[in-house]
């Protein structure tokens, strides 16, 4: 989840440099640790047939039991995963609540006037955090009634996530290939912010962190093609029915916008800056 820092970029100083750097470092560290963990697991996996028939809910616990031959040792290793998972949950909750708060600030979700509020003492979007937590708990309760329904909801999050990646790649690939993004040898942060504001006249400006030239374009093309390749032949057993839920969410969003959202949502809230780089009060598209 190296890209979680992206959702917190509004609270990061010098975000145009720090955020991309954090994403790359996060990918490198997580990749190295994950690969090392995979190698260790494969060497200690033991009897595959016994693991596939284990009574444990999660088969990796059986791998630990085979490797350690100890309930205490296996419990200790599982506890480490739970601790890591707790830290991951906190990061995901913080990122999800900030995304909800940001969209509520733009008046793009139902109840935006309440969700967009920021606590004056803690300086955090408390209502957005509570809303995200309650929704997560309610979704978790689905597993009590039906594991199949819960798995469909969980897979919906992955389907929506991967559906968003090709959109981002396309929106970057198009201006790359049409020359709509200009490169500045010594970019001025304030000038970059001005030229990259929504609705700004002229070309966009590259920030201080990018992959230039043909290599960057090739990476964008490869990512777009890779994300759009799917298995065409499916049946009742291989079909991922989360697409139905995703379609229902898309229809609800479209209906909400047509009936109510278009009266309040006019685009994102942006920041304006003085010529010397000083920040002006927020400029809203609906003002």
C-alpha positions as CSV (number, residue, x, y, z in Angstrom):
1,X,0.0,0.0,0.0
2,X,2.8,2.3,-0.9
3,X,0.5,4.8,-2.6
4,X,-1.5,5.5,0.6
5,X,0.7,8.6,1.2
6,X,-0.9,10.0,-2.0
7,X,-4.2,10.3,-0.2
8,X,-2.5,12.4,2.5
9,X,-0.7,14.7,0.2
10,X,-2.7,17.8,1.2
11,X,-1.2,17.4,4.7
12,X,2.4,17.0,3.5
13,X,4.9,19.8,3.1
14,X,6.6,20.0,-0.3
15,X,4.2,17.2,-1.5
16,X,5.4,17.4,-5.2
17,X,8.7,15.9,-4.1
18,X,8.0,14.0,-0.9
19,X,5.0,12.0,-2.1
20,X,6.5,10.5,-5.2
21,X,9.7,9.7,-3.3
22,X,7.8,8.1,-0.5
23,X,5.8,5.9,-3.0
24,X,9.0,4.7,-4.7
25,X,10.8,4.0,-1.4
26,X,7.7,2.2,-0.1
27,X,7.5,0.0,-3.2
28,X,11.2,-0.9,-2.8
29,X,11.0,-1.7,0.9
30,X,7.7,-3.6,0.6
31,X,9.0,-5.5,-2.4
32,X,12.2,-6.6,-0.8
33,X,10.5,-7.6,2.4
34,X,7.7,-9.3,0.6
35,X,10.0,-11.3,-1.7
36,X,12.1,-12.4,1.3
37,X,9.0,-13.5,3.1
38,X,7.8,-15.4,0.1
39,X,11.2,-17.3,-0.3
40,X,11.2,-18.2,3.4
41,X,7.5,-19.5,3.2
42,X,8.3,-21.6,0.1
43,X,11.3,-23.2,1.8
44,X,9.2,-24.0,4.9
45,X,5.9,-24.9,3.3
46,X,6.2,-28.7,4.0
47,X,3.4,-31.1,3.1
48,X,1.2,-29.3,0.6
49,X,-1.6,-31.9,0.8
50,X,-1.8,-31.5,4.5
51,X,-1.9,-27.7,4.3
52,X,-4.7,-27.8,1.7
53,X,-6.8,-30.0,4.0
54,X,-6.0,-28.1,7.2
55,X,-8.8,-27.2,9.6
56,X,-7.3,-23.8,10.1
57,X,-9.3,-20.9,8.5
58,X,-6.1,-19.5,7.0
59,X,-3.7,-22.1,5.6
60,X,-0.6,-20.0,6.4
61,X,-1.1,-21.0,10.1
62,X,-0.7,-24.6,9.1
63,X,2.6,-23.7,7.4
64,X,3.8,-22.1,10.6
65,X,2.8,-25.2,12.6
66,X,4.7,-27.4,10.2
67,X,7.8,-25.2,10.3
68,X,7.9,-24.6,14.1
69,X,6.2,-27.8,15.4
70,X,5.0,-25.6,18.2
71,X,1.6,-24.0,19.0
72,X,3.4,-21.3,21.0
73,X,5.8,-20.4,18.1
74,X,3.0,-20.4,15.6
75,X,0.9,-18.2,17.8
76,X,3.8,-15.7,18.1
77,X,4.3,-15.6,14.4
78,X,0.6,-15.1,13.7
79,X,0.6,-12.3,16.4
80,X,3.3,-10.5,14.4
81,X,1.0,-10.5,11.3
82,X,-1.9,-9.2,13.4
83,X,0.3,-6.3,14.7
84,X,1.4,-5.5,11.1
85,X,-2.2,-5.7,10.0
86,X,-3.3,-3.3,12.8
87,X,-0.8,-0.7,11.6
88,X,-2.0,-1.3,8.0
89,X,-5.6,-0.8,9.0
90,X,-4.7,2.5,10.7
91,X,-3.0,3.7,7.5
92,X,-5.9,2.6,5.3
93,X,-8.5,4.2,7.6
94,X,-6.5,7.5,7.6
95,X,-6.3,7.5,3.8
96,X,-9.9,6.5,3.2
97,X,-11.2,9.1,5.6
98,X,-9.1,11.8,3.9
99,X,-10.5,10.8,0.5
100,X,-14.0,11.0,1.8
101,X,-13.3,14.3,3.5
102,X,-11.8,15.7,0.3
103,X,-14.7,14.7,-1.9
104,X,-17.1,16.0,0.8
105,X,-15.3,19.4,0.8
106,X,-15.9,19.5,-3.0
107,X,-19.7,18.9,-2.2
108,X,-19.6,15.6,-4.1
109,X,-21.1,13.1,-1.6
110,X,-24.4,13.0,0.3
111,X,-24.1,14.8,3.7
112,X,-21.1,16.8,2.5
113,X,-21.9,19.7,4.8
114,X,-21.2,17.5,7.9
115,X,-18.5,15.2,6.6
116,X,-16.4,18.1,5.4
117,X,-16.1,19.6,8.8
118,X,-12.6,19.6,10.5
119,X,-12.2,19.4,14.3
120,X,-10.9,22.7,15.5
121,X,-8.8,21.2,18.3
122,X,-7.3,18.1,16.7
123,X,-7.2,19.6,13.1
124,X,-8.5,16.2,11.7
125,X,-11.7,15.5,9.7
126,X,-13.3,13.7,12.7
127,X,-16.7,13.2,11.1
128,X,-15.1,11.7,8.0
129,X,-13.1,9.3,10.2
130,X,-16.1,8.2,12.2
131,X,-18.2,7.8,9.0
132,X,-15.5,5.7,7.4
133,X,-15.2,3.5,10.5
134,X,-18.9,2.9,10.8
135,X,-19.2,2.0,7.1
136,X,-16.3,-0.4,7.5
137,X,-17.9,-2.1,10.5
138,X,-21.2,-2.4,8.8
139,X,-19.6,-4.0,5.7
140,X,-17.7,-6.4,8.0
141,X,-21.0,-7.6,9.5
142,X,-22.1,-8.9,6.1
143,X,-19.9,-11.9,6.7
144,X,-22.1,-13.0,9.5
145,X,-25.0,-13.5,7.1
146,X,-23.1,-14.7,4.0
147,X,-19.5,-15.3,3.2
148,X,-20.2,-15.1,-0.5
149,X,-21.8,-11.7,-0.3
150,X,-18.9,-10.4,1.9
151,X,-16.4,-11.7,-0.6
152,X,-18.3,-10.0,-3.5
153,X,-18.1,-6.7,-1.6
154,X,-14.4,-7.1,-0.8
155,X,-13.6,-8.0,-4.5
156,X,-15.6,-4.9,-5.5
157,X,-13.0,-2.7,-3.8
158,X,-10.3,-4.4,-5.8
159,X,-12.3,-4.2,-9.1
160,X,-12.9,-0.5,-8.5
161,X,-9.3,0.1,-7.6
162,X,-8.0,-1.6,-10.7
163,X,-10.6,0.1,-12.9
164,X,-9.3,3.5,-11.7
165,X,-5.7,2.7,-12.7
166,X,-6.2,2.6,-16.5
167,X,-8.1,5.9,-16.2
168,X,-5.1,7.6,-14.5
169,X,-2.7,6.1,-17.1
170,X,-4.8,7.3,-20.0
171,X,-5.2,10.8,-18.5
172,X,-1.4,11.0,-18.3
173,X,-0.6,9.2,-21.5
174,X,-2.8,11.5,-23.7
175,X,-1.0,14.8,-22.7
176,X,2.3,13.1,-22.9
177,X,1.9,12.1,-26.5
178,X,0.2,15.3,-27.6
179,X,2.8,17.6,-26.0
180,X,0.4,19.2,-23.6
181,X,2.9,19.0,-20.7
182,X,5.9,21.3,-20.8
183,X,9.2,20.7,-19.1
184,X,11.0,23.4,-17.2
185,X,14.7,23.1,-16.4
186,X,14.5,24.8,-13.0
187,X,10.8,24.5,-12.0
188,X,9.4,27.1,-9.6
189,X,6.9,25.5,-7.2
190,X,4.6,28.4,-7.3
191,X,4.5,28.6,-11.1
192,X,3.9,24.8,-11.3
193,X,0.9,25.2,-8.9
194,X,-0.5,28.0,-11.0
195,X,-0.2,26.3,-14.4
196,X,-1.6,23.0,-13.1
197,X,-4.7,24.4,-11.6
198,X,-8.0,23.1,-13.1
199,X,-9.1,25.3,-15.9
200,X,-5.7,27.0,-16.3
201,X,-4.9,28.3,-19.7
202,X,-1.9,26.9,-21.6
203,X,0.1,23.7,-21.0
204,X,0.6,21.8,-17.9
205,X,4.0,21.7,-16.2
206,X,6.0,18.7,-15.1
207,X,6.8,18.6,-11.4
208,X,10.3,17.8,-10.1
209,X,9.7,14.0,-10.0
210,X,9.0,12.2,-13.3
211,X,10.3,9.6,-15.8
212,X,11.1,11.7,-18.9
213,X,11.0,11.0,-22.6
214,X,10.3,7.8,-24.4
215,X,11.0,5.7,-21.3
216,X,8.2,7.4,-19.3
217,X,5.8,7.1,-22.3
218,X,6.7,3.4,-22.7
219,X,6.0,2.7,-19.0
220,X,2.5,4.4,-19.3
221,X,1.7,2.4,-22.4
222,X,2.8,-0.9,-20.8
223,X,0.8,-0.1,-17.6
224,X,-2.3,0.7,-19.5
225,X,-2.2,-2.4,-21.7
226,X,-1.4,-4.7,-18.7
227,X,-4.3,-3.3,-16.7
228,X,-6.8,-3.7,-19.5
229,X,-6.0,-7.4,-20.3
230,X,-8.6,-9.7,-18.9
231,X,-9.7,-13.4,-19.3
232,X,-12.4,-13.4,-21.9
233,X,-13.8,-16.9,-21.5
234,X,-15.7,-17.2,-18.2
235,X,-18.4,-19.4,-16.9
236,X,-20.5,-19.6,-13.7
237,X,-17.5,-20.8,-11.7
238,X,-14.9,-18.2,-13.0
239,X,-17.2,-15.2,-13.3
240,X,-16.5,-12.4,-10.8
241,X,-20.0,-11.2,-9.9
242,X,-18.6,-8.1,-8.1
243,X,-19.0,-6.3,-11.4
244,X,-22.7,-6.3,-10.8
245,X,-22.3,-4.5,-7.5
246,X,-19.8,-2.1,-9.2
247,X,-22.4,-1.4,-11.9
248,X,-25.0,-0.8,-9.3
249,X,-22.7,1.7,-7.5
250,X,-22.0,3.4,-10.8
251,X,-25.7,3.7,-11.6
252,X,-26.5,5.1,-8.1
253,X,-23.7,7.6,-8.4
254,X,-25.0,8.8,-11.8
255,X,-28.6,9.0,-10.6
256,X,-27.5,10.9,-7.5
257,X,-25.5,13.4,-9.6
258,X,-28.3,14.0,-12.1
259,X,-31.0,14.5,-9.3
260,X,-29.0,16.3,-6.7
261,X,-25.2,16.3,-7.1
262,X,-25.1,18.7,-10.0
263,X,-26.7,21.4,-7.9
264,X,-23.8,21.4,-5.4
265,X,-20.8,19.8,-7.1
266,X,-18.9,22.1,-9.6
267,X,-15.5,20.6,-9.4
268,X,-12.6,20.4,-6.9
269,X,-11.6,23.0,-4.4
270,X,-8.3,24.5,-5.3
271,X,-5.8,26.8,-3.6
272,X,-4.7,30.1,-5.2
273,X,-1.3,31.6,-4.7
274,X,0.3,35.1,-4.7
275,X,3.0,35.8,-7.3
276,X,5.5,35.4,-4.5
277,X,4.3,31.9,-3.7
278,X,2.2,32.9,-0.7
279,X,-1.1,31.1,-0.3
280,X,-4.4,32.8,-0.7
281,X,-7.7,31.6,0.8
282,X,-9.2,28.6,-0.8
283,X,-11.0,29.2,-4.1
284,X,-14.1,27.1,-4.7
285,X,-15.6,26.5,-8.1
286,X,-19.1,27.2,-6.8
287,X,-18.2,30.7,-5.5
